[in-house]
C-alpha cells in the first residue's frame, strides 16, 4: 500500500470497472474504497469524507441521462468540506461531463481509460486537494500571476505542485486570462527553468510551412530552403515548448504532432534520419471543453498526450477581488512608460470598472489602463478614459481635447484591435469581421502589437 494517506472513493455500479480502477489507484493512495449502490453513500461518508471521488453518471439499468450522477455530484459538493470529484463517462457523453464540470467536478475520464491517464488525473486531483495550505500564501511581489483572490492562490499552488514534474500540461482559459503567464510559471517551477522557454502561436503558423517551422529543414529541401534550419522542437531542447492556441491546429497537422510526441523524435524536412527531442510540452487553448473533446475538432489520442495535467486559469469576472490591485498596477506601469503625471480613478468610474464583466479579461483591463493613461486628462480618470461607455468598450479611439497631440497611427491601430477582440469576446473570426480584415491579417496585427 502507498505511504500516501489520501483516500479515494470509486462510485460505480459496474464491479469490474470499479475493481480495475481500485487496483491501479492503490499505488497513489492510502485507501481506495468502492461503492456500487449510491444509497450507501451517506453511510459511507460517516466514516470520513474522501479526498477524491470517481463518480459514474448512471446507476439504474436503462438510465442514460446522467441525472443520478449529477444529483450525487450536487450532494457531494454541498458537504462542508467537499471532495474533488472526477466524473467517468463514455465518449458520447462528453457534453454531460462538461455540464458536471460547470457544477463543480474537477475533471473527467472517458471509458475505457488508459491506466496512465487514470493515474495522472487522480494524482493531479490529489495535488490540488493538498494545496490548501499553499493557497493561503499571498502572491510574491514579482509574481506575474497577479492577484490574491482564492482562485489565483489555488492556481499558483497547483503550478507549484505540477511544475517540478515532467508531465505535459494543458492550460485552459478564455482569451486574455494569462495562459502564457501560467505556462511560463510552470517552466520556472520546473527542473528545466535554466533552459529555453519557447512560445509558438500555433494559430498563426501557415499549414504549408508548419512541419518546417516545428521540425526544421535541410538546405535544398524546398525552394526557399537556402540553409539548414532548426525547428521549434530542436530550439527548445532541454527546456519547455509552449504550444499556444493548440485548438486551432488542423487535423492533418495534429497527426504529425502526435507522431513526434509518441516517438520523442522529429525528422527535419529533407533529412534522412530522425533527431531525438528533449522538451516538455505545455499547451494552451481557449476552446470550450465540449469542442475540445469533439473528435471532429481535436484528435482524442493527441489530446491525451497533451493534457496529462489540466490547469484552468479563471476569468477575471470570477476573481473580482483582484481588479483594484490590477488597476493600480497597470496604471502605474503605463504612467511610468509614457512619463505621465500621477492620477486617480473617479469613484463612480472605479465602481463601474470593478463591476464590469471584462469579457476580454486581464488583457482588456491592461489595454483599458493604457488607454486611460494616454487619453485621460490630469486629475481623476473617468469611465470614458478607459474606453467604457455604458459598460461597452469603444472600438475606435476618440481624440483628446482640442490642442492636445493626436495619437500615433500605431496606437490607434492597437487600440482598435484590442477593443475589437474585447467586443468579439476573443473570437478571432468575429473580431476580424468587426475590423474589416482577414483572420491572417488580424493574427499579424496582434503579433505586431503584442496582443
Secondary structure in CASP SS format (residue, H / E / C, confidence):
PFRMAT SS
TARGET T0000
AUTHOR 0000-0000-0000
METHOD secondary structure of the structure
MODEL  1
X C 1.00
X C 1.00
X C 1.00
X C 1.00
X C 1.00
X C 1.00
X E 1.00
X E 1.00
X E 1.00
X E 1.00
X E 1.00
X C 1.00
X C 1.00
X C 1.00
X H 1.00
X H 1.00
X H 1.00
X H 1.00
X H 1.00
X H 1.00
X H 1.00
X H 1.00
X H 1.00
X H 1.00
X H 1.00
X C 1.00
X C 1.00
X C 1.00
X C 1.00
X C 1.00
X E 1.00
X E 1.00
X E 1.00
X E 1.00
X E 1.00
X C 1.00
X C 1.00
X H 1.00
X H 1.00
X H 1.00
X H 1.00
X H 1.00
X H 1.00
X H 1.00
X H 1.00
X C 1.00
X C 1.00
X C 1.00
X C 1.00
X C 1.00
X C 1.00
X E 1.00
X E 1.00
X E 1.00
X E 1.00
X E 1.00
X C 1.00
X C 1.00
X C 1.00
X C 1.00
X C 1.00
X C 1.00
X C 1.00
X C 1.00
X C 1.00
X C 1.00
X H 1.00
X H 1.00
X H 1.00
X H 1.00
X H 1.00
X H 1.00
X H 1.00
X H 1.00
X H 1.00
X H 1.00
X H 1.00
X C 1.00
X C 1.00
X C 1.00
X C 1.00
X C 1.00
X C 1.00
X E 1.00
X E 1.00
X E 1.00
X E 1.00
X E 1.00
X E 1.00
X E 1.00
X H 1.00
X H 1.00
X H 1.00
X H 1.00
X H 1.00
X H 1.00
X H 1.00
X H 1.00
X H 1.00
X H 1.00
X H 1.00
X H 1.00
X C 1.00
X C 1.00
X C 1.00
X C 1.00
X E 1.00
X E 1.00
X E 1.00
X E 1.00
X E 1.00
X C 1.00
X C 1.00
X C 1.00
X H 1.00
X H 1.00
X H 1.00
X H 1.00
X H 1.00
X H 1.00
X H 1.00
X H 1.00
X H 1.00
X H 1.00
X H 1.00
X H 1.00
X H 1.00
X H 1.00
X H 1.00
X C 1.00
X C 1.00
X H 1.00
X H 1.00
X H 1.00
X H 1.00
X C 1.00
X C 1.00
X C 1.00
X C 1.00
X C 1.00
X C 1.00
X C 1.00
X C 1.00
X C 1.00
X C 1.00
X C 1.00
X C 1.00
X C 1.00
X C 1.00
X H 1.00
X H 1.00
X H 1.00
X H 1.00
X H 1.00
X H 1.00
X H 1.00
X H 1.00
X H 1.00
X H 1.00
X H 1.00
X H 1.00
X H 1.00
X H 1.00
X C 1.00
X C 1.00
X C 1.00
X C 1.00
X C 1.00
X E 1.00
X E 1.00
X E 1.00
X E 1.00
X C 1.00
X C 1.00
X C 1.00
X C 1.00
X C 1.00
X C 1.00
X H 1.00
X H 1.00
X H 1.00
X H 1.00
X H 1.00
X H 1.00
X H 1.00
X H 1.00
X H 1.00
X H 1.00
X C 1.00
X C 1.00
X C 1.00
X C 1.00
X C 1.00
X C 1.00
X C 1.00
X C 1.00
X E 1.00
X E 1.00
X E 1.00
X E 1.00
X E 1.00
X H 1.00
X H 1.00
X H 1.00
X C 1.00
X C 1.00
X H 1.00
X H 1.00
X H 1.00
X H 1.00
X H 1.00
X H 1.00
X H 1.00
X H 1.00
X H 1.00
X C 1.00
X E 1.00
X C 1.00
X C 1.00
X C 1.00
X C 1.00
X C 1.00
X C 1.00
X C 1.00
X C 1.00
X C 1.00
X C 1.00
X C 1.00
X E 1.00
X C 1.00
X C 1.00
X H 1.00
X H 1.00
X H 1.00
X H 1.00
X C 1.00
X C 1.00
X C 1.00
X C 1.00
X E 1.00
X E 1.00
X E 1.00
X E 1.00
X E 1.00
X C 1.00
X H 1.00
X H 1.00
X H 1.00
X C 1.00
X C 1.00
X H 1.00
X H 1.00
X H 1.00
X H 1.00
X H 1.00
X H 1.00
X H 1.00
X H 1.00
X H 1.00
X H 1.00
X H 1.00
X H 1.00
X H 1.00
X C 1.00
X E 1.00
X E 1.00
X C 1.00
X C 1.00
X E 1.00
X C 1.00
X C 1.00
X C 1.00
X C 1.00
X C 1.00
X E 1.00
X E 1.00
X C 1.00
X C 1.00
X C 1.00
X E 1.00
X E 1.00
X E 1.00
X E 1.00
X E 1.00
X E 1.00
X C 1.00
X C 1.00
X C 1.00
X H 1.00
X H 1.00
X H 1.00
X H 1.00
X C 1.00
X C 1.00
X C 1.00
X C 1.00
X C 1.00
X C 1.00
X C 1.00
X H 1.00
X H 1.00
X H 1.00
X H 1.00
X H 1.00
X H 1.00
X H 1.00
X C 1.00
X C 1.00
X E 1.00
X E 1.00
X E 1.00
X E 1.00
X C 1.00
X C 1.00
X C 1.00
X H 1.00
X H 1.00
X H 1.00
X C 1.00
X H 1.00
X H 1.00
X H 1.00
X H 1.00
X H 1.00
X H 1.00
X H 1.00
X H 1.00
X H 1.00
X H 1.00
X H 1.00
X H 1.00
X H 1.00
X H 1.00
X H 1.00
X H 1.00
X H 1.00
X H 1.00
X H 1.00
X C 1.00
X C 1.00
X C 1.00
X C 1.00
X C 1.00
X E 1.00
X E 1.00
X C 1.00
X H 1.00
X H 1.00
X H 1.00
X H 1.00
X H 1.00
X H 1.00
X H 1.00
X H 1.00
X H 1.00
X C 1.00
X C 1.00
X C 1.00
X C 1.00
X C 1.00
X H 1.00
X H 1.00
X H 1.00
X H 1.00
X H 1.00
X H 1.00
X H 1.00
X H 1.00
X H 1.00
X H 1.00
X H 1.00
X H 1.00
X H 1.00
X H 1.00
X H 1.00
X C 1.00
X C 1.00
X C 1.00
X C 1.00
X E 1.00
X E 1.00
X C 1.00
X H 1.00
X H 1.00
X H 1.00
X H 1.00
X C 1.00
X E 1.00
X E 1.00
X C 1.00
X C 1.00
X E 1.00
X E 1.00
X C 1.00
X C 1.00
X C 1.00
X C 1.00
X C 1.00
X C 1.00
X C 1.00
X C 1.00
X C 1.00
X C 1.00
X C 1.00
X C 1.00
X C 1.00
X C 1.00
X C 1.00
X H 1.00
X H 1.00
X H 1.00
X H 1.00
X H 1.00
X H 1.00
X H 1.00
X H 1.00
X H 1.00
X H 1.00
X H 1.00
X H 1.00
X H 1.00
X H 1.00
X H 1.00
X C 1.00
X C 1.00
X C 1.00
X C 1.00
X H 1.00
X H 1.00
X H 1.00
X H 1.00
X H 1.00
X H 1.00
X H 1.00
X H 1.00
X C 1.00
X C 1.00
X C 1.00
X H 1.00
X H 1.00
X H 1.00
X H 1.00
X H 1.00
X H 1.00
X H 1.00
X H 1.00
X H 1.00
X H 1.00
X H 1.00
X C 1.00
X C 1.00
END
